[in-house]
């Protein structure tokens, strides 16, 4: 069975769903296919930060060197599994080339523009659609037990201040005035007032409901098997529920976008970066605002009646096994910063794959290879943050309007 479509979106996470919403707002007929359920991937287990101020790309000076130091420690914040994988080797080479001051400073304004515009769009979604997804704008408190890491983070805050990011440096007393539920080992803090947070799966499902109400057709449990092409166009998308013949295709399949791109004969500069989150029932000593526990790179978010912890990156390919050592390190980190963290009621352990680009910036552009393919992937740990603005940019690209933010400028991409 072949279905004629105007716009086909591949991927039912935050990026695909937001693209569907903004395209239908624009009056475009849209079908979205997802190989599992809507919001079944990394959007589901996200820590829920709207990181307005997180603007230093992952590919920053010294990051590759630090990653290599952590190489043999599976419990480290950034673990690279040693293996002969030419895609990984190519990505590490590109990542290393991007880990310089010039590239970092070029990327900061782009990431800030994305997050700031997205924050405005979150608030507009609440006002225009009446969506309820636990949105709170309380900021983020970055906590430190080690003087060296605090001084390094203070330098980063000074750098971001050059680009208009507001921060407040706190001593031990200032930290406790802002968040009483921390242990005495916490000596310093840096407060980022422009952060917000939400319940990620609730957000994606609320936007999907709004998009469906405007006409988007959702096809869950529909896996893309391949493509048919004619010249510089994709003529058909082959799925487990028949073939689709779209006029335009949006590839928003997160980490799996790179696998689908190979079926089209090109490579995306991405690696699947496995992350974890652990969600507990909200305890009496729950922090009142999101926290970043610096020593172990653990994120903490209160979400309604839940408390979620999330750790950072594993470059292990698509190995979805659970690294129990990493989970133990996350629990240990929580106990070093917060009281009464040993007997929490576990609700869920989650792991998933984030699409990590080699230069730390998302890939949002029309493909150079296929004129009817739009790429919307590579957001790393900022998928929720950049969801609304990415959806809007996709709608502008499809309408052949100049995008509000040019993410592709100066980059060599597929």
C-alpha positions as CSV (number, residue, x, y, z in Angstrom):
1,X,0.0,0.0,0.0
2,X,1.4,3.4,-1.0
3,X,0.3,6.6,0.7
4,X,0.7,10.0,-0.9
5,X,1.8,12.6,1.6
6,X,2.8,16.3,1.6
7,X,5.2,16.3,4.5
8,X,6.4,13.2,6.3
9,X,8.2,13.5,9.6
10,X,10.4,10.6,10.8
11,X,10.7,10.5,14.6
12,X,8.2,11.0,17.4
13,X,10.4,12.6,20.0
14,X,10.4,16.3,21.0
15,X,12.0,17.5,17.7
16,X,9.6,15.6,15.4
17,X,6.5,16.5,17.4
18,X,7.4,20.2,17.6
19,X,8.1,20.2,13.9
20,X,4.7,18.7,13.3
21,X,3.0,21.4,15.5
22,X,4.6,24.4,13.8
23,X,4.0,23.0,10.3
24,X,0.3,22.5,11.1
25,X,0.2,26.0,12.5
26,X,1.5,27.1,9.2
27,X,-1.3,25.2,7.5
28,X,0.8,22.3,6.1
29,X,-0.6,18.7,5.9
30,X,1.7,16.6,8.0
31,X,2.1,12.9,8.8
32,X,4.5,11.7,11.5
33,X,5.8,8.2,11.7
34,X,7.6,6.7,14.8
35,X,9.0,3.2,15.2
36,X,7.8,3.0,18.8
37,X,5.3,5.1,20.7
38,X,5.3,8.9,20.8
39,X,8.1,10.1,23.2
40,X,9.5,6.7,23.7
41,X,13.2,7.7,23.2
42,X,15.6,10.1,24.8
43,X,12.9,12.8,25.1
44,X,11.1,10.6,27.7
45,X,14.0,10.2,30.1
46,X,15.3,13.7,29.8
47,X,16.1,15.7,32.9
48,X,13.6,18.3,31.8
49,X,15.8,21.4,31.8
50,X,15.1,24.3,29.6
51,X,18.8,25.2,29.6
52,X,18.7,28.9,28.8
53,X,22.4,29.7,29.5
54,X,23.9,26.3,28.7
55,X,25.8,27.7,25.7
56,X,29.3,26.2,25.8
57,X,29.3,23.4,23.2
58,X,30.3,19.9,24.3
59,X,33.2,20.2,21.9
60,X,35.1,22.7,24.1
61,X,38.8,23.2,24.7
62,X,40.2,20.3,26.9
63,X,37.0,18.2,26.6
64,X,38.6,15.5,24.5
65,X,41.7,15.3,26.7
66,X,39.4,15.0,29.8
67,X,37.4,12.3,28.0
68,X,40.6,10.3,27.3
69,X,41.6,10.5,31.0
70,X,38.2,9.0,31.8
71,X,38.5,6.4,29.1
72,X,39.1,3.4,31.3
73,X,36.6,4.3,33.9
74,X,33.1,3.1,33.1
75,X,31.8,5.1,36.0
76,X,33.2,8.4,34.8
77,X,31.0,11.3,33.6
78,X,32.1,10.9,30.0
79,X,33.0,7.3,29.1
80,X,34.2,6.2,25.7
81,X,34.1,2.4,25.3
82,X,37.4,1.3,23.6
83,X,36.6,-0.5,20.3
84,X,37.5,-0.6,16.6
85,X,34.7,1.5,15.2
86,X,35.5,3.7,12.2
87,X,32.5,5.9,12.6
88,X,33.5,6.5,16.2
89,X,37.1,7.2,15.2
90,X,35.9,9.6,12.5
91,X,33.6,11.4,15.1
92,X,36.4,11.6,17.6
93,X,38.7,13.2,15.0
94,X,36.0,15.7,14.1
95,X,35.2,16.3,17.8
96,X,38.9,16.9,18.5
97,X,39.2,19.4,15.7
98,X,36.2,21.3,17.1
99,X,37.6,21.4,20.6
100,X,39.3,24.8,20.3
101,X,38.6,28.3,21.5
102,X,37.7,29.8,18.2
103,X,35.0,27.2,17.4
104,X,33.7,27.4,21.0
105,X,33.2,31.1,20.8
106,X,31.5,30.8,17.4
107,X,29.1,28.2,18.8
108,X,28.1,30.1,22.0
109,X,25.9,32.8,20.3
110,X,24.1,30.1,18.2
111,X,23.3,28.0,21.3
112,X,22.1,31.0,23.2
113,X,19.9,32.2,20.4
114,X,18.3,28.8,20.2
115,X,17.7,28.5,23.9
116,X,16.5,32.1,24.4
117,X,14.0,31.9,21.5
118,X,12.9,28.4,22.6
119,X,12.1,29.7,26.1
120,X,9.8,32.3,24.6
121,X,8.1,29.7,22.5
122,X,7.5,27.4,25.6
123,X,5.7,30.3,27.3
124,X,3.7,31.0,24.1
125,X,2.6,27.4,23.8
126,X,1.2,27.7,27.3
127,X,-0.6,30.9,26.5
128,X,-1.8,29.9,23.0
129,X,-2.7,26.3,23.5
130,X,-3.3,26.1,27.2
131,X,-0.8,23.3,27.6
132,X,0.1,22.0,31.0
133,X,3.5,20.3,31.3
134,X,4.8,21.3,34.7
135,X,6.7,24.4,33.4
136,X,8.5,26.3,36.2
137,X,10.9,29.1,35.8
138,X,13.1,28.9,38.9
139,X,16.6,28.9,37.5
140,X,19.4,26.4,38.1
141,X,21.7,26.1,41.0
142,X,25.2,24.7,40.2
143,X,26.7,23.1,43.4
144,X,30.4,22.5,44.2
145,X,32.2,20.6,46.9
146,X,35.6,21.1,45.3
147,X,37.4,24.4,45.1
148,X,39.2,23.7,41.8
149,X,36.0,22.7,39.9
150,X,34.3,25.8,41.3
151,X,37.0,28.1,40.1
152,X,36.9,26.5,36.6
153,X,33.1,26.9,36.5
154,X,33.4,30.5,37.6
155,X,35.7,31.1,34.6
156,X,33.0,29.6,32.4
157,X,30.4,31.9,34.0
158,X,32.7,34.9,33.3
159,X,33.0,33.8,29.6
160,X,29.2,33.4,29.3
161,X,28.8,36.9,30.9
162,X,30.5,38.3,27.8
163,X,27.5,37.0,25.8
164,X,24.9,38.3,28.2
165,X,24.3,35.2,30.4
166,X,23.4,36.3,33.9
167,X,24.9,34.4,36.9
168,X,25.3,34.9,40.6
169,X,28.3,33.4,42.5
170,X,27.3,32.1,45.9
171,X,29.3,31.3,49.0
172,X,28.2,28.6,51.5
173,X,25.7,30.9,53.2
174,X,24.3,32.1,49.9
175,X,23.8,28.5,48.7
176,X,21.8,27.6,51.8
177,X,19.7,30.7,51.6
178,X,18.7,29.6,48.1
179,X,18.5,25.9,48.8
180,X,18.4,24.8,52.4
181,X,18.4,21.1,51.5
182,X,22.1,20.6,50.9
183,X,24.8,19.1,53.0
184,X,27.7,21.0,54.6
185,X,30.2,19.6,52.1
186,X,28.7,22.0,49.5
187,X,31.0,25.0,49.7
188,X,30.0,27.2,46.7
189,X,27.4,27.6,44.1
190,X,26.6,29.5,40.9
191,X,23.0,30.4,40.2
192,X,21.7,30.7,36.6
193,X,18.3,32.5,36.9
194,X,17.2,32.1,33.3
195,X,16.8,28.3,33.4
196,X,13.4,26.7,33.5
197,X,12.2,23.1,33.9
198,X,9.3,20.9,33.0
199,X,8.1,17.3,32.9
200,X,9.5,16.2,29.5
201,X,7.2,13.3,28.4
202,X,4.2,15.4,29.5
203,X,5.4,18.3,27.3
204,X,6.0,16.1,24.2
205,X,2.6,14.4,24.6
206,X,0.8,17.8,25.2
207,X,2.4,19.2,22.0
208,X,1.5,16.1,20.1
209,X,-2.1,16.5,21.2
210,X,-2.2,20.1,20.1
211,X,-0.6,19.1,16.7
212,X,-3.1,16.3,16.2
213,X,-5.9,18.8,17.0
214,X,-4.6,21.0,14.2
215,X,-4.5,18.1,11.7
216,X,-1.2,16.1,12.1
217,X,-1.7,12.4,11.4
218,X,0.4,10.2,13.8
219,X,1.5,6.7,12.9
220,X,3.1,5.1,15.9
221,X,4.8,1.6,15.7
222,X,5.8,2.4,12.1
223,X,9.4,1.7,11.4
224,X,11.3,3.1,8.5
225,X,13.1,0.3,6.6
226,X,14.6,2.3,3.7
227,X,14.1,4.8,1.0
228,X,13.6,5.0,-2.7
229,X,15.2,7.9,-4.5
230,X,15.1,9.5,-7.9
231,X,17.9,11.9,-8.8
232,X,18.2,14.4,-6.0
233,X,14.8,13.6,-4.4
234,X,13.5,11.0,-2.0
235,X,10.6,9.5,-4.0
236,X,9.4,7.0,-1.3
237,X,9.9,6.1,2.4
238,X,9.5,2.4,2.9
239,X,8.0,1.4,6.3
240,X,6.6,-1.5,8.1
241,X,3.1,-0.1,7.4
242,X,3.5,0.5,3.7
243,X,5.3,3.0,1.5
244,X,4.9,6.8,1.8
245,X,5.4,9.1,-1.1
246,X,6.0,12.5,0.4
247,X,6.7,15.8,-1.2
248,X,9.0,16.7,1.8
249,X,10.7,14.5,4.4
250,X,11.9,15.7,7.8
251,X,14.5,13.4,9.4
252,X,14.1,14.0,13.2
253,X,14.8,10.5,14.5
254,X,17.4,11.5,17.1
255,X,20.4,9.2,17.4
256,X,18.8,6.9,14.8
257,X,19.0,9.6,12.2
258,X,22.6,8.7,11.4
259,X,21.5,5.1,10.6
260,X,18.8,6.3,8.3
261,X,21.1,8.7,6.6
262,X,23.4,5.8,5.7
263,X,20.5,4.2,3.8
264,X,20.5,7.4,1.8
265,X,24.2,7.2,1.1
266,X,25.6,9.9,3.3
267,X,27.0,10.2,6.9
268,X,25.9,12.5,9.6
269,X,28.7,13.7,12.0
270,X,26.9,12.1,15.0
271,X,27.3,9.4,17.6
272,X,24.7,7.9,19.9
273,X,25.5,9.2,23.4
274,X,23.9,6.9,26.0
275,X,22.6,8.7,29.0
276,X,20.8,7.5,32.2
277,X,18.1,8.9,34.4
278,X,16.8,7.6,37.7
279,X,13.4,8.7,38.9
280,X,12.2,8.5,42.5
281,X,9.1,9.4,44.4
282,X,9.5,13.0,45.7
283,X,11.1,12.8,49.2
284,X,10.4,15.3,52.1
285,X,13.9,16.7,51.6
286,X,13.5,17.3,47.9
287,X,15.3,20.3,46.6
288,X,13.0,23.1,45.5
289,X,14.8,24.0,42.2
290,X,17.0,22.1,39.7
291,X,20.5,21.4,40.7
292,X,23.8,20.5,38.9
293,X,26.1,18.4,41.1
294,X,29.4,19.4,39.5
295,X,31.9,16.8,40.7
296,X,30.0,13.9,39.2
297,X,28.2,15.9,36.4
298,X,24.8,14.8,37.7
299,X,21.6,16.8,37.0
300,X,18.8,16.9,39.6
301,X,15.2,18.0,38.8
302,X,12.1,18.1,41.0
303,X,9.2,17.1,38.7
304,X,5.8,17.3,40.4
305,X,5.6,14.3,42.7
306,X,8.9,12.9,41.4
307,X,12.6,13.6,41.7
308,X,14.8,12.8,38.8
309,X,18.6,12.3,38.6
310,X,20.4,12.2,35.2
311,X,24.0,11.5,34.4
312,X,26.0,12.4,31.3
313,X,27.5,10.5,28.4
314,X,28.7,7.0,27.3
315,X,29.9,6.5,23.7
316,X,29.2,2.8,23.4
317,X,27.4,2.6,20.1
318,X,23.9,1.4,20.3
319,X,24.6,-0.9,23.3
320,X,21.5,-0.4,25.5
321,X,22.7,-2.5,28.5
322,X,22.5,-0.7,31.9
323,X,25.8,0.2,33.4
324,X,25.1,-0.4,37.1
325,X,28.4,1.1,38.1
326,X,27.2,4.4,36.6
327,X,23.9,4.2,38.4
328,X,25.7,3.6,41.6
329,X,27.9,6.6,41.0
330,X,24.8,8.7,40.4
331,X,23.3,7.6,43.7
332,X,26.6,8.2,45.5
333,X,26.8,11.7,44.0
334,X,23.4,12.6,45.3
335,X,24.4,11.4,48.8
336,X,27.4,13.7,48.8
337,X,25.3,16.8,48.1
338,X,21.8,16.2,49.5
339,X,20.5,14.6,52.7
340,X,18.4,11.5,53.1
341,X,19.1,10.1,49.6
342,X,19.7,6.5,50.6
343,X,16.1,5.2,51.1
344,X,14.3,6.9,48.2
345,X,11.4,5.0,46.6
346,X,12.5,4.0,43.1
347,X,10.0,4.7,40.3
348,X,12.1,4.0,37.2
349,X,15.6,3.5,35.8
350,X,15.9,4.7,32.2
351,X,18.6,4.8,29.6
352,X,18.5,6.1,26.1
353,X,20.6,7.5,23.2
354,X,21.1,11.2,22.6
355,X,22.2,12.4,19.1
356,X,25.6,14.0,19.8
357,X,27.0,16.0,16.9
358,X,30.8,16.2,16.6
359,X,30.9,20.0,17.1
360,X,28.2,20.2,19.8
361,X,25.7,22.1,17.6
362,X,22.4,20.7,16.3
363,X,21.9,20.0,12.6
364,X,18.9,21.9,11.3
365,X,19.0,22.4,7.6
366,X,17.9,21.3,4.1
367,X,20.1,18.4,3.0
368,X,22.8,19.1,0.4
369,X,22.2,15.6,-1.1
370,X,18.4,15.5,-1.4
371,X,16.5,18.7,-2.1
372,X,13.3,17.5,-0.4
373,X,15.0,16.3,2.8
374,X,15.2,18.5,5.9
375,X,17.6,17.4,8.7
376,X,16.6,18.2,12.3
377,X,18.8,16.2,14.7
378,X,22.1,16.3,16.6
379,X,20.8,18.2,19.7
380,X,22.8,16.1,22.2
381,X,21.5,16.8,25.7
382,X,19.6,19.9,24.6
383,X,16.7,18.3,22.7
384,X,14.0,19.5,25.1
385,X,15.6,22.9,25.3
386,X,15.7,23.3,21.6
387,X,12.5,21.5,20.7
388,X,10.2,24.4,20.0
389,X,12.7,26.6,18.1
390,X,13.8,23.6,16.0
391,X,10.2,22.9,15.1
392,X,9.7,26.5,14.1
393,X,12.9,26.5,12.0
394,X,11.9,23.4,10.2
395,X,8.6,25.1,9.3
396,X,10.5,28.1,7.9
397,X,12.9,25.9,5.9
398,X,10.0,24.0,4.3
399,X,8.2,27.3,3.5
400,X,11.5,28.4,1.9
401,X,11.6,31.4,4.3
402,X,14.9,32.6,5.8
403,X,15.2,30.8,9.2
404,X,15.2,33.0,12.3
405,X,18.5,31.4,13.4
406,X,21.1,30.0,10.9
407,X,22.5,27.0,12.6
408,X,24.2,25.6,9.5
409,X,26.3,28.7,8.6
410,X,30.0,27.9,8.2
411,X,29.6,24.2,8.8
412,X,30.3,21.3,6.5
413,X,27.3,19.1,6.8
414,X,25.4,16.5,4.7
